[in-house]
Amino acid sequence: QDQNGQNLSSNRIRKLINDYIAQEDKKRPLSDQEIAHLLLKEKNLKVPRRTVAKYREGLRIATASLRKAL
């Protein structure tokens, strides 16, 4: 890590959130809580649901209910 270690990790988490959403089932999109659980289970990253929501909003990605394909 360089002096921007903190920034790198938040950018990494944003990318992971974006990747999870890109791969989700559009009929059953992932909630912020489910994304936080996946980050912990698959990447061993403890990210609070509120942080996932903040990063998702920063990426201009809608909530799960609005992403749902009918």
CHARMM-style PDB file with segment names, atoms N, HN, CA, C and O in Angstrom:
ATOM      1  N   GLN     1       0.829  -1.197   0.000  1.00  0.00      PROA
ATOM      2  CA  GLN     1       0.000   0.000   0.000  1.00  0.00      PROA
ATOM      3  C   GLN     1       0.867   1.252   0.000  1.00  0.00      PROA
ATOM      4  O   GLN     1       1.952   1.278   0.582  1.00  0.00      PROA
ATOM      5  N   ASP     2       0.373   2.273  -0.657  1.00  0.00      PROA
ATOM      6  HN  ASP     2      -0.508   2.252  -1.130  1.00  0.00      PROA
ATOM      7  CA  ASP     2       1.069   3.552  -0.619  1.00  0.00      PROA
ATOM      8  C   ASP     2       0.395   4.455   0.411  1.00  0.00      PROA
ATOM      9  O   ASP     2      -0.401   3.997   1.231  1.00  0.00      PROA
ATOM     10  N   GLN     3       0.729   5.753   0.355  1.00  0.00      PROA
ATOM     11  HN  GLN     3       1.376   6.125  -0.312  1.00  0.00      PROA
ATOM     12  CA  GLN     3       0.149   6.666   1.348  1.00  0.00      PROA
ATOM     13  C   GLN     3      -1.362   6.789   1.207  1.00  0.00      PROA
ATOM     14  O   GLN     3      -2.028   7.278   2.119  1.00  0.00      PROA
ATOM     15  N   ASN     4      -1.911   6.354   0.080  1.00  0.00      PROA
ATOM     16  HN  ASN     4      -1.370   5.957  -0.661  1.00  0.00      PROA
ATOM     17  CA  ASN     4      -3.359   6.411  -0.136  1.00  0.00      PROA
ATOM     18  C   ASN     4      -4.027   5.085   0.213  1.00  0.00      PROA
ATOM     19  O   ASN     4      -5.064   4.760  -0.366  1.00  0.00      PROA
ATOM     20  N   GLY     5      -3.482   4.330   1.117  1.00  0.00      PROA
ATOM     21  HN  GLY     5      -2.641   4.594   1.587  1.00  0.00      PROA
ATOM     22  CA  GLY     5      -4.012   3.020   1.481  1.00  0.00      PROA
ATOM     23  C   GLY     5      -5.491   3.036   1.791  1.00  0.00      PROA
ATOM     24  O   GLY     5      -6.223   2.148   1.357  1.00  0.00      PROA
ATOM     25  N   GLN     6      -5.942   4.025   2.531  1.00  0.00      PROA
ATOM     26  HN  GLN     6      -5.347   4.747   2.884  1.00  0.00      PROA
ATOM     27  CA  GLN     6      -7.359   4.137   2.877  1.00  0.00      PROA
ATOM     28  C   GLN     6      -8.205   4.329   1.621  1.00  0.00      PROA
ATOM     29  O   GLN     6      -9.253   3.701   1.469  1.00  0.00      PROA
ATOM     30  N   ASN     7      -7.757   5.179   0.747  1.00  0.00      PROA
ATOM     31  HN  ASN     7      -6.906   5.689   0.871  1.00  0.00      PROA
ATOM     32  CA  ASN     7      -8.473   5.433  -0.497  1.00  0.00      PROA
ATOM     33  C   ASN     7      -8.544   4.197  -1.372  1.00  0.00      PROA
ATOM     34  O   ASN     7      -9.582   3.914  -1.971  1.00  0.00      PROA
ATOM     35  N   LEU     8      -7.444   3.458  -1.449  1.00  0.00      PROA
ATOM     36  HN  LEU     8      -6.601   3.687  -0.962  1.00  0.00      PROA
ATOM     37  CA  LEU     8      -7.425   2.254  -2.260  1.00  0.00      PROA
ATOM     38  C   LEU     8      -8.467   1.261  -1.770  1.00  0.00      PROA
ATOM     39  O   LEU     8      -9.163   0.648  -2.579  1.00  0.00      PROA
ATOM     40  N   SER     9      -8.585   1.093  -0.456  1.00  0.00      PROA
ATOM     41  HN  SER     9      -8.020   1.591   0.202  1.00  0.00      PROA
ATOM     42  CA  SER     9      -9.537   0.118   0.053  1.00  0.00      PROA
ATOM     43  C   SER     9     -10.976   0.553  -0.231  1.00  0.00      PROA
ATOM     44  O   SER     9     -11.805  -0.292  -0.570  1.00  0.00      PROA
ATOM     45  N   SER    10     -11.295   1.836  -0.105  1.00  0.00      PROA
ATOM     46  HN  SER    10     -10.622   2.522   0.171  1.00  0.00      PROA
ATOM     47  CA  SER    10     -12.667   2.257  -0.396  1.00  0.00      PROA
ATOM     48  C   SER    10     -12.956   2.119  -1.887  1.00  0.00      PROA
ATOM     49  O   SER    10     -14.070   1.760  -2.269  1.00  0.00      PROA
ATOM     50  N   ASN    11     -11.969   2.400  -2.731  1.00  0.00      PROA
ATOM     51  HN  ASN    11     -11.064   2.691  -2.421  1.00  0.00      PROA
ATOM     52  CA  ASN    11     -12.165   2.207  -4.169  1.00  0.00      PROA
ATOM     53  C   ASN    11     -12.346   0.728  -4.493  1.00  0.00      PROA
ATOM     54  O   ASN    11     -13.153   0.378  -5.354  1.00  0.00      PROA
ATOM     55  N   ARG    12     -11.609  -0.139  -3.815  1.00  0.00      PROA
ATOM     56  HN  ARG    12     -10.953   0.145  -3.115  1.00  0.00      PROA
ATOM     57  CA  ARG    12     -11.732  -1.588  -4.012  1.00  0.00      PROA
ATOM     58  C   ARG    12     -13.136  -2.049  -3.616  1.00  0.00      PROA
ATOM     59  O   ARG    12     -13.757  -2.840  -4.325  1.00  0.00      PROA
ATOM     60  N   ILE    13     -13.629  -1.553  -2.485  1.00  0.00      PROA
ATOM     61  HN  ILE    13     -13.125  -0.910  -1.909  1.00  0.00      PROA
ATOM     62  CA  ILE    13     -14.965  -1.931  -2.018  1.00  0.00      PROA
ATOM     63  C   ILE    13     -16.026  -1.435  -3.001  1.00  0.00      PROA
ATOM     64  O   ILE    13     -16.980  -2.154  -3.297  1.00  0.00      PROA
ATOM     65  N   ARG    14     -15.866  -0.212  -3.506  1.00  0.00      PROA
ATOM     66  HN  ARG    14     -15.092   0.373  -3.265  1.00  0.00      PROA
ATOM     67  CA  ARG    14     -16.807   0.308  -4.504  1.00  0.00      PROA
ATOM     68  C   ARG    14     -16.825  -0.583  -5.744  1.00  0.00      PROA
ATOM     69  O   ARG    14     -17.890  -0.877  -6.286  1.00  0.00      PROA
ATOM     70  N   LYS    15     -15.645  -1.011  -6.189  1.00  0.00      PROA
ATOM     71  HN  LYS    15     -14.780  -0.772  -5.748  1.00  0.00      PROA
ATOM     72  CA  LYS    15     -15.565  -1.887  -7.369  1.00  0.00      PROA
ATOM     73  C   LYS    15     -16.248  -3.219  -7.094  1.00  0.00      PROA
ATOM     74  O   LYS    15     -16.971  -3.730  -7.949  1.00  0.00      PROA
ATOM     75  N   LEU    16     -16.030  -3.785  -5.915  1.00  0.00      PROA
ATOM     76  HN  LEU    16     -15.443  -3.369  -5.221  1.00  0.00      PROA
ATOM     77  CA  LEU    16     -16.665  -5.058  -5.565  1.00  0.00      PROA
ATOM     78  C   LEU    16     -18.186  -4.910  -5.533  1.00  0.00      PROA
ATOM     79  O   LEU    16     -18.903  -5.773  -6.039  1.00  0.00      PROA
ATOM     80  N   ILE    17     -18.676  -3.831  -4.946  1.00  0.00      PROA
ATOM     81  HN  ILE    17     -18.094  -3.129  -4.535  1.00  0.00      PROA
ATOM     82  CA  ILE    17     -20.126  -3.580  -4.900  1.00  0.00      PROA
ATOM     83  C   ILE    17     -20.672  -3.490  -6.324  1.00  0.00      PROA
ATOM     84  O   ILE    17     -21.696  -4.092  -6.647  1.00  0.00      PROA
ATOM     85  N   ASN    18     -19.981  -2.738  -7.163  1.00  0.00      PROA
ATOM     86  HN  ASN    18     -19.149  -2.250  -6.901  1.00  0.00      PROA
ATOM     87  CA  ASN    18     -20.383  -2.579  -8.559  1.00  0.00      PROA
ATOM     88  C   ASN    18     -20.404  -3.937  -9.268  1.00  0.00      PROA
ATOM     89  O   ASN    18     -21.332  -4.232 -10.022  1.00  0.00      PROA
ATOM     90  N   ASP    19     -19.373  -4.767  -9.023  1.00  0.00      PROA
ATOM     91  HN  ASP    19     -18.619  -4.527  -8.410  1.00  0.00      PROA
ATOM     92  CA  ASP    19     -19.287  -6.097  -9.641  1.00  0.00      PROA
ATOM     93  C   ASP    19     -20.432  -6.992  -9.188  1.00  0.00      PROA
ATOM     94  O   ASP    19     -21.044  -7.676 -10.009  1.00  0.00      PROA
ATOM     95  N   TYR    20     -20.730  -6.994  -7.882  1.00  0.00      PROA
ATOM     96  HN  TYR    20     -20.233  -6.438  -7.215  1.00  0.00      PROA
ATOM     97  CA  TYR    20     -21.832  -7.816  -7.372  1.00  0.00      PROA
ATOM     98  C   TYR    20     -23.156  -7.411  -8.031  1.00  0.00      PROA
ATOM     99  O   TYR    20     -23.950  -8.268  -8.419  1.00  0.00      PROA
ATOM    100  N   ILE    21     -23.382  -6.111  -8.154  1.00  0.00      PROA
ATOM    101  HN  ILE    21     -22.737  -5.415  -7.839  1.00  0.00      PROA
ATOM    102  CA  ILE    21     -24.630  -5.630  -8.734  1.00  0.00      PROA
ATOM    103  C   ILE    21     -24.693  -5.961 -10.225  1.00  0.00      PROA
ATOM    104  O   ILE    21     -25.759  -6.294 -10.743  1.00  0.00      PROA
ATOM    105  N   ALA    22     -23.559  -5.870 -10.913  1.00  0.00      PROA
ATOM    106  HN  ALA    22     -22.693  -5.600 -10.493  1.00  0.00      PROA
ATOM    107  CA  ALA    22     -23.527  -6.188 -12.344  1.00  0.00      PROA
ATOM    108  C   ALA    22     -23.862  -7.659 -12.595  1.00  0.00      PROA
ATOM    109  O   ALA    22     -24.412  -8.003 -13.641  1.00  0.00      PROA
ATOM    110  N   GLN    23     -23.528  -8.530 -11.632  1.00  0.00      PROA
ATOM    111  HN  GLN    23     -23.081  -8.250 -10.783  1.00  0.00      PROA
ATOM    112  CA  GLN    23     -23.729  -9.973 -11.808  1.00  0.00      PROA
ATOM    113  C   GLN    23     -25.008 -10.489 -11.160  1.00  0.00      PROA
ATOM    114  O   GLN    23     -25.309 -11.679 -11.255  1.00  0.00      PROA
ATOM    115  N   GLU    24     -25.760  -9.616 -10.506  1.00  0.00      PROA
ATOM    116  HN  GLU    24     -25.516  -8.650 -10.430  1.00  0.00      PROA
ATOM    117  CA  GLU    24     -26.932 -10.091  -9.770  1.00  0.00      PROA
ATOM    118  C   GLU    24     -28.051 -10.548 -10.703  1.00  0.00      PROA
ATOM    119  O   GLU    24     -28.088 -10.202 -11.884  1.00  0.00      PROA
ATOM    120  N   ASP    25     -28.962 -11.338 -10.133  1.00  0.00      PROA
ATOM    121  HN  ASP    25     -28.932 -11.619  -9.174  1.00  0.00      PROA
ATOM    122  CA  ASP    25     -30.172 -11.753 -10.834  1.00  0.00      PROA
ATOM    123  C   ASP    25     -31.102 -10.534 -10.872  1.00  0.00      PROA
ATOM    124  O   ASP    25     -31.534 -10.045  -9.828  1.00  0.00      PROA
ATOM    125  N   LYS    26     -31.404 -10.051 -12.075  1.00  0.00      PROA
ATOM    126  HN  LYS    26     -31.053 -10.448 -12.923  1.00  0.00      PROA
ATOM    127  CA  LYS    26     -32.204  -8.826 -12.198  1.00  0.00      PROA
ATOM    128  C   LYS    26     -33.630  -9.009 -11.682  1.00  0.00      PROA
ATOM    129  O   LYS    26     -34.311  -8.029 -11.381  1.00  0.00      PROA
ATOM    130  N   LYS    27     -34.081 -10.253 -11.579  1.00  0.00      PROA
ATOM    131  HN  LYS    27     -33.527 -11.049 -11.823  1.00  0.00      PROA
ATOM    132  CA  LYS    27     -35.415 -10.507 -11.024  1.00  0.00      PROA
ATOM    133  C   LYS    27     -35.401 -10.480  -9.503  1.00  0.00      PROA
ATOM    134  O   LYS    27     -36.436 -10.290  -8.865  1.00  0.00      PROA
ATOM    135  N   ARG    28     -34.208 -10.673  -8.925  1.00  0.00      PROA
ATOM    136  HN  ARG    28     -33.367 -10.827  -9.443  1.00  0.00      PROA
ATOM    137  CA  ARG    28     -34.068 -10.641  -7.469  1.00  0.00      PROA
ATOM    138  C   ARG    28     -32.749  -9.947  -7.105  1.00  0.00      PROA
ATOM    139  O   ARG    28     -31.782 -10.596  -6.708  1.00  0.00      PROA
ATOM    140  N   PRO    29     -32.730  -8.609  -7.248  1.00  0.00      PROA
ATOM    141  CA  PRO    29     -31.494  -7.855  -6.988  1.00  0.00      PROA
ATOM    142  C   PRO    29     -31.048  -7.968  -5.525  1.00  0.00      PROA
ATOM    143  O   PRO    29     -31.854  -8.201  -4.624  1.00  0.00      PROA
ATOM    144  N   LEU    30     -29.764  -7.800  -5.328  1.00  0.00      PROA
ATOM    145  HN  LEU    30     -29.110  -7.611  -6.060  1.00  0.00      PROA
ATOM    146  CA  LEU    30     -29.178  -7.882  -3.986  1.00  0.00      PROA
ATOM    147  C   LEU    30     -29.488  -6.624  -3.182  1.00  0.00      PROA
ATOM    148  O   LEU    30     -29.378  -5.508  -3.690  1.00  0.00      PROA
ATOM    149  N   SER    31     -29.875  -6.814  -1.933  1.00  0.00      PROA
ATOM    150  HN  SER    31     -29.965  -7.720  -1.520  1.00  0.00      PROA
ATOM    151  CA  SER    31     -30.065  -5.672  -1.030  1.00  0.00      PROA
ATOM    152  C   SER    31     -28.693  -5.229  -0.516  1.00  0.00      PROA
ATOM    153  O   SER    31     -27.703  -5.946  -0.662  1.00  0.00      PROA
ATOM    154  N   ASP    32     -28.649  -4.043   0.082  1.00  0.00      PROA
ATOM    155  HN  ASP    32     -29.453  -3.460   0.200  1.00  0.00      PROA
ATOM    156  CA  ASP    32     -27.390  -3.566   0.667  1.00  0.00      PROA
ATOM    157  C   ASP    32     -26.904  -4.547   1.740  1.00  0.00      PROA
ATOM    158  O   ASP    32     -25.704  -4.797   1.856  1.00  0.00      PROA
ATOM    159  N   GLN    33     -27.830  -5.097   2.517  1.00  0.00      PROA
ATOM    160  HN  GLN    33     -28.805  -4.893   2.422  1.00  0.00      PROA
ATOM    161  CA  GLN    33     -27.472  -6.055   3.562  1.00  0.00      PROA
ATOM    162  C   GLN    33     -26.869  -7.326   2.954  1.00  0.00      PROA
ATOM    163  O   GLN    33     -25.888  -7.858   3.472  1.00  0.00      PROA
ATOM    164  N   GLU    34     -27.452  -7.804   1.866  1.00  0.00      PROA
ATOM    165  HN  GLU    34     -28.249  -7.371   1.445  1.00  0.00      PROA
ATOM    166  CA  GLU    34     -26.921  -9.008   1.204  1.00  0.00      PROA
ATOM    167  C   GLU    34     -25.532  -8.748   0.619  1.00  0.00      PROA
ATOM    168  O   GLU    34     -24.671  -9.627   0.659  1.00  0.00      PROA
ATOM    169  N   ILE    35     -25.309  -7.562   0.083  1.00  0.00      PROA
ATOM    170  HN  ILE    35     -26.008  -6.848   0.051  1.00  0.00      PROA
ATOM    171  CA  ILE    35     -23.991  -7.208  -0.449  1.00  0.00      PROA
ATOM    172  C   ILE    35     -22.975  -7.167   0.695  1.00  0.00      PROA
ATOM    173  O   ILE    35     -21.862  -7.672   0.552  1.00  0.00      PROA
ATOM    174  N   ALA    36     -23.351  -6.568   1.827  1.00  0.00      PROA
ATOM    175  HN  ALA    36     -24.255  -6.157   1.943  1.00  0.00      PROA
ATOM    176  CA  ALA    36     -22.457  -6.519   2.986  1.00  0.00      PROA
ATOM    177  C   ALA    36     -22.108  -7.938   3.443  1.00  0.00      PROA
ATOM    178  O   ALA    36     -20.962  -8.212   3.800  1.00  0.00      PROA
ATOM    179  N   HSD    37     -23.092  -8.833   3.431  1.00  0.00      PROA
ATOM    180  HN  HSD    37     -24.023  -8.610   3.141  1.00  0.00      PROA
ATOM    181  CA  HSD    37     -22.864 -10.227   3.830  1.00  0.00      PROA
ATOM    182  C   HSD    37     -21.919 -10.922   2.852  1.00  0.00      PROA
ATOM    183  O   HSD    37     -21.030 -11.661   3.275  1.00  0.00      PROA
ATOM    184  N   LEU    38     -22.102 -10.694   1.545  1.00  0.00      PROA
ATOM    185  HN  LEU    38     -22.825 -10.094   1.201  1.00  0.00      PROA
ATOM    186  CA  LEU    38     -21.217 -11.294   0.544  1.00  0.00      PROA
ATOM    187  C   LEU    38     -19.783 -10.793   0.696  1.00  0.00      PROA
ATOM    188  O   LEU    38     -18.838 -11.571   0.574  1.00  0.00      PROA
ATOM    189  N   LEU    39     -19.617  -9.496   0.962  1.00  0.00      PROA
ATOM    190  HN  LEU    39     -20.385  -8.863   1.061  1.00  0.00      PROA
ATOM    191  CA  LEU    39     -18.274  -8.944   1.153  1.00  0.00      PROA
ATOM    192  C   LEU    39     -17.577  -9.626   2.323  1.00  0.00      PROA
ATOM    193  O   LEU    39     -16.384  -9.922   2.255  1.00  0.00      PROA
ATOM    194  N   LEU    40     -18.319  -9.872   3.390  1.00  0.00      PROA
ATOM    195  HN  LEU    40     -19.288  -9.632   3.445  1.00  0.00      PROA
ATOM    196  CA  LEU    40     -17.749 -10.532   4.559  1.00  0.00      PROA
ATOM    197  C   LEU    40     -17.447 -12.000   4.260  1.00  0.00      PROA
ATOM    198  O   LEU    40     -16.355 -12.483   4.559  1.00  0.00      PROA
ATOM    199  N   LYS    41     -18.404 -12.705   3.674  1.00  0.00      PROA
ATOM    200  HN  LYS    41     -19.291 -12.313   3.430  1.00  0.00      PROA
ATOM    201  CA  LYS    41     -18.271 -14.142   3.443  1.00  0.00      PROA
ATOM    202  C   LYS    41     -17.212 -14.460   2.385  1.00  0.00      PROA
ATOM    203  O   LYS    41     -16.384 -15.349   2.584  1.00  0.00      PROA
ATOM    204  N   GLU    42     -17.237 -13.739   1.262  1.00  0.00      PROA
ATOM    205  HN  GLU    42     -17.910 -13.017   1.100  1.00  0.00      PROA
ATOM    206  CA  GLU    42     -16.366 -14.074   0.130  1.00  0.00      PROA
ATOM    207  C   GLU    42     -15.022 -13.349   0.164  1.00  0.00      PROA
ATOM    208  O   GLU    42     -14.018 -13.894  -0.295  1.00  0.00      PROA
ATOM    209  N   LYS    43     -14.989 -12.127   0.701  1.00  0.00      PROA
ATOM    210  HN  LYS    43     -15.805 -11.684   1.074  1.00  0.00      PROA
ATOM    211  CA  LYS    43     -13.764 -11.318   0.640  1.00  0.00      PROA
ATOM    212  C   LYS    43     -13.183 -11.033   2.019  1.00  0.00      PROA
ATOM    213  O   LYS    43     -12.130 -10.405   2.134  1.00  0.00      PROA
ATOM    214  N   ASN    44     -13.867 -11.494   3.067  1.00  0.00      PROA
ATOM    215  HN  ASN    44     -14.722 -12.004   2.973  1.00  0.00      PROA
ATOM    216  CA  ASN    44     -13.443 -11.248   4.452  1.00  0.00      PROA
ATOM    217  C   ASN    44     -13.304  -9.749   4.745  1.00  0.00      PROA
ATOM    218  O   ASN    44     -12.396  -9.320   5.456  1.00  0.00      PROA
ATOM    219  N   LEU    45     -14.226  -8.969   4.181  1.00  0.00      PROA
ATOM    220  HN  LEU    45     -14.964  -9.317   3.603  1.00  0.00      PROA
ATOM    221  CA  LEU    45     -14.251  -7.519   4.408  1.00  0.00      PROA
ATOM    222  C   LEU    45     -15.501  -7.187   5.203  1.00  0.00      PROA
ATOM    223  O   LEU    45     -16.617  -7.423   4.739  1.00  0.00      PROA
ATOM    224  N   LYS    46     -15.321  -6.640   6.400  1.00  0.00      PROA
ATOM    225  HN  LYS    46     -14.415  -6.448   6.777  1.00  0.00      PROA
ATOM    226  CA  LYS    46     -16.460  -6.270   7.231  1.00  0.00      PROA
ATOM    227  C   LYS    46     -16.856  -4.840   6.891  1.00  0.00      PROA
ATOM    228  O   LYS    46     -16.232  -3.875   7.332  1.00  0.00      PROA
ATOM    229  N   VAL    47     -17.921  -4.734   6.086  1.00  0.00      PROA
ATOM    230  HN  VAL    47     -18.429  -5.518   5.727  1.00  0.00      PROA
ATOM    231  CA  VAL    47     -18.405  -3.428   5.633  1.00  0.00      PROA
ATOM    232  C   VAL    47     -19.844  -3.281   6.121  1.00  0.00      PROA
ATOM    233  O   VAL    47     -20.698  -4.090   5.759  1.00  0.00      PROA
ATOM    234  N   PRO    48     -20.127  -2.269   6.933  1.00  0.00      PROA
ATOM    235  CA  PRO    48     -21.506  -2.076   7.411  1.00  0.00      PROA
ATOM    236  C   PRO    48     -22.479  -1.825   6.260  1.00  0.00      PROA
ATOM    237  O   PRO    48     -22.105  -1.269   5.228  1.00  0.00      PROA
ATOM    238  N   ARG    49     -23.730  -2.241   6.450  1.00  0.00      PROA
ATOM    239  HN  ARG    49     -24.034  -2.692   7.289  1.00  0.00      PROA
ATOM    240  CA  ARG    49     -24.763  -2.037   5.434  1.00  0.00      PROA
ATOM    241  C   ARG    49     -24.881  -0.566   5.042  1.00  0.00      PROA
ATOM    242  O   ARG    49     -25.060  -0.243   3.867  1.00  0.00      PROA
ATOM    243  N   ARG    50     -24.780   0.321   6.027  1.00  0.00      PROA
ATOM    244  HN  ARG    50     -24.635   0.059   6.981  1.00  0.00      PROA
ATOM    245  CA  ARG    50     -24.906   1.758   5.730  1.00  0.00      PROA
ATOM    246  C   ARG    50     -23.778   2.243   4.827  1.00  0.00      PROA
ATOM    247  O   ARG    50     -23.983   3.127   3.995  1.00  0.00      PROA
ATOM    248  N   THR    51     -22.592   1.668   4.989  1.00  0.00      PROA
ATOM    249  HN  THR    51     -22.426   0.950   5.665  1.00  0.00      PROA
ATOM    250  CA  THR    51     -21.463   2.033   4.128  1.00  0.00      PROA
ATOM    251  C   THR    51     -21.700   1.513   2.719  1.00  0.00      PROA
ATOM    252  O   THR    51     -21.422   2.208   1.742  1.00  0.00      PROA
ATOM    253  N   VAL    52     -22.220   0.274   2.609  1.00  0.00      PROA
ATOM    254  HN  VAL    52     -22.446  -0.291   3.403  1.00  0.00      PROA
ATOM    255  CA  VAL    52     -22.561  -0.275   1.291  1.00  0.00      PROA
ATOM    256  C   VAL    52     -23.564   0.654   0.607  1.00  0.00      PROA
ATOM    257  O   VAL    52     -23.421   0.962  -0.577  1.00  0.00      PROA
ATOM    258  N   ALA    53     -24.580   1.101   1.353  1.00  0.00      PROA
ATOM    259  HN  ALA    53     -24.696   0.851   2.314  1.00  0.00      PROA
ATOM    260  CA  ALA    53     -25.594   2.002   0.788  1.00  0.00      PROA
ATOM    261  C   ALA    53     -24.953   3.315   0.324  1.00  0.00      PROA
ATOM    262  O   ALA    53     -25.266   3.814  -0.757  1.00  0.00      PROA
ATOM    263  N   LYS    54     -24.065   3.866   1.135  1.00  0.00      PROA
ATOM    264  HN  LYS    54     -23.810   3.461   2.014  1.00  0.00      PROA
ATOM    265  CA  LYS    54     -23.407   5.133   0.803  1.00  0.00      PROA
ATOM    266  C   LYS    54     -22.577   4.981  -0.474  1.00  0.00      PROA
ATOM    267  O   LYS    54     -22.642   5.830  -1.363  1.00  0.00      PROA
ATOM    268  N   TYR    55     -21.800   3.902  -0.564  1.00  0.00      PROA
ATOM    269  HN  TYR    55     -21.747   3.212   0.158  1.00  0.00      PROA
ATOM    270  CA  TYR    55     -20.962   3.673  -1.748  1.00  0.00      PROA
ATOM    271  C   TYR    55     -21.830   3.406  -2.982  1.00  0.00      PROA
ATOM    272  O   TYR    55     -21.518   3.880  -4.075  1.00  0.00      PROA
ATOM    273  N   ARG    56     -22.924   2.643  -2.807  1.00  0.00      PROA
ATOM    274  HN  ARG    56     -23.177   2.259  -1.920  1.00  0.00      PROA
ATOM    275  CA  ARG    56     -23.828   2.347  -3.927  1.00  0.00      PROA
ATOM    276  C   ARG    56     -24.425   3.652  -4.450  1.00  0.00      PROA
ATOM    277  O   ARG    56     -24.480   3.871  -5.660  1.00  0.00      PROA
ATOM    278  N   GLU    57     -24.868   4.511  -3.544  1.00  0.00      PROA
ATOM    279  HN  GLU    57     -24.824   4.333  -2.561  1.00  0.00      PROA
ATOM    280  CA  GLU    57     -25.423   5.801  -3.950  1.00  0.00      PROA
ATOM    281  C   GLU    57     -24.359   6.651  -4.648  1.00  0.00      PROA
ATOM    282  O   GLU    57     -24.654   7.342  -5.623  1.00  0.00      PROA
ATOM    283  N   GLY    58     -23.123   6.599  -4.147  1.00  0.00      PROA
ATOM    284  HN  GLY    58     -22.884   6.037  -3.354  1.00  0.00      PROA
ATOM    285  CA  GLY    58     -22.024   7.334  -4.762  1.00  0.00      PROA
ATOM    286  C   GLY    58     -21.734   6.861  -6.180  1.00  0.00      PROA
ATOM    287  O   GLY    58     -21.272   7.633  -7.020  1.00  0.00      PROA
ATOM    288  N   LEU    59     -22.010   5.586  -6.437  1.00  0.00      PROA
ATOM    289  HN  LEU    59     -22.386   4.959  -5.755  1.00  0.00      PROA
ATOM    290  CA  LEU    59     -21.827   5.019  -7.774  1.00  0.00      PROA
ATOM    291  C   LEU    59     -23.051   5.278  -8.665  1.00  0.00      PROA
ATOM    292  O   LEU    59     -23.096   4.846  -9.817  1.00  0.00      PROA
ATOM    293  N   ARG    60     -24.048   5.996  -8.105  1.00  0.00      PROA
ATOM    294  HN  ARG    60     -24.011   6.347  -7.169  1.00  0.00      PROA
ATOM    295  CA  ARG    60     -25.294   6.303  -8.820  1.00  0.00      PROA
ATOM    296  C   ARG    60     -26.034   5.031  -9.237  1.00  0.00      PROA
ATOM    297  O   ARG    60     -26.537   4.924 -10.355  1.00  0.00      PROA
ATOM    298  N   ILE    61     -26.086   4.076  -8.315  1.00  0.00      PROA
ATOM    299  HN  ILE    61     -25.677   4.163  -7.407  1.00  0.00      PROA
ATOM    300  CA  ILE    61     -26.815   2.829  -8.539  1.00  0.00      PROA
ATOM    301  C   ILE    61     -28.058   2.864  -7.657  1.00  0.00      PROA
ATOM    302  O   ILE    61     -27.978   3.173  -6.468  1.00  0.00      PROA
ATOM    303  N   ALA    62     -29.195   2.546  -8.244  1.00  0.00      PROA
ATOM    304  HN  ALA    62     -29.259   2.295  -9.210  1.00  0.00      PROA
ATOM    305  CA  ALA    62     -30.469   2.604  -7.522  1.00  0.00      PROA
ATOM    306  C   ALA    62     -30.565   1.512  -6.459  1.00  0.00      PROA
ATOM    307  O   ALA    62     -29.775   0.568  -6.446  1.00  0.00      PROA
ATOM    308  N   THR    63     -31.538   1.657  -5.578  1.00  0.00      PROA
ATOM    309  HN  THR    63     -32.179   2.424  -5.589  1.00  0.00      PROA
ATOM    310  CA  THR    63     -31.787   0.637  -4.555  1.00  0.00      PROA
ATOM    311  C   THR    63     -32.257  -0.645  -5.228  1.00  0.00      PROA
ATOM    312  O   THR    63     -32.650  -0.636  -6.394  1.00  0.00      PROA
ATOM    313  N   ALA    64     -32.214  -1.758  -4.475  1.00  0.00      PROA
ATOM    314  HN  ALA    64     -31.894  -1.764  -3.528  1.00  0.00      PROA
ATOM    315  CA  ALA    64     -32.603  -3.058  -5.026  1.00  0.00      PROA
ATOM    316  C   ALA    64     -34.032  -3.031  -5.575  1.00  0.00      PROA
ATOM    317  O   ALA    64     -34.296  -3.585  -6.642  1.00  0.00      PROA
ATOM    318  N   SER    65     -34.949  -2.393  -4.854  1.00  0.00      PROA
ATOM    319  HN  SER    65     -34.735  -1.943  -3.987  1.00  0.00      PROA
ATOM    320  CA  SER    65     -36.344  -2.376  -5.316  1.00  0.00      PROA
ATOM    321  C   SER    65     -36.488  -1.641  -6.661  1.00  0.00      PROA
ATOM    322  O   SER    65     -37.345  -1.994  -7.471  1.00  0.00      PROA
ATOM    323  N   LEU    66     -35.661  -0.638  -6.891  1.00  0.00      PROA
ATOM    324  HN  LEU    66     -34.965  -0.352  -6.233  1.00  0.00      PROA
ATOM    325  CA  LEU    66     -35.728   0.103  -8.154  1.00  0.00      PROA
ATOM    326  C   LEU    66     -34.959  -0.600  -9.271  1.00  0.00      PROA
ATOM    327  O   LEU    66     -35.214  -0.352 -10.449  1.00  0.00      PROA
ATOM    328  N   ARG    67     -34.019  -1.478  -8.908  1.00  0.00      PROA
ATOM    329  HN  ARG    67     -33.811  -1.680  -7.951  1.00  0.00      PROA
ATOM    330  CA  ARG    67     -33.255  -2.230  -9.926  1.00  0.00      PROA
ATOM    331  C   ARG    67     -34.000  -3.469 -10.389  1.00  0.00      PROA
ATOM    332  O   ARG    67     -33.611  -4.090 -11.379  1.00  0.00      PROA
ATOM    333  N   LYS    68     -35.059  -3.838  -9.692  1.00  0.00      PROA
ATOM    334  HN  LYS    68     -35.374  -3.334  -8.888  1.00  0.00      PROA
ATOM    335  CA  LYS    68     -35.761  -5.085  -9.991  1.00  0.00      PROA
ATOM    336  C   LYS    68     -36.395  -5.036 -11.381  1.00  0.00      PROA
ATOM    337  O   LYS    68     -37.134  -4.109 -11.713  1.00  0.00      PROA
ATOM    338  N   ALA    69     -36.087  -6.061 -12.185  1.00  0.00      PROA
ATOM    339  HN  ALA    69     -35.486  -6.814 -11.915  1.00  0.00      PROA
ATOM    340  CA  ALA    69     -36.674  -6.191 -13.533  1.00  0.00      PROA
ATOM    341  C   ALA    69     -37.977  -6.967 -13.417  1.00  0.00      PROA
ATOM    342  O   ALA    69     -38.013  -8.042 -12.817  1.00  0.00      PROA
ATOM    343  N   LEU    70     -39.024  -6.437 -13.977  1.00  0.00      PROA
ATOM    344  HN  LEU    70     -38.995  -5.564 -14.465  1.00  0.00      PROA
ATOM    345  CA  LEU    70     -40.331  -7.100 -13.883  1.00  0.00      PROA
ATOM    346  C   LEU    70     -40.485  -8.166 -14.950  1.00  0.00      PROA
ATOM    347  OT1 LEU    70     -41.523  -8.825 -15.019  1.00  0.00      PROA
TER     348      LEU     70
END
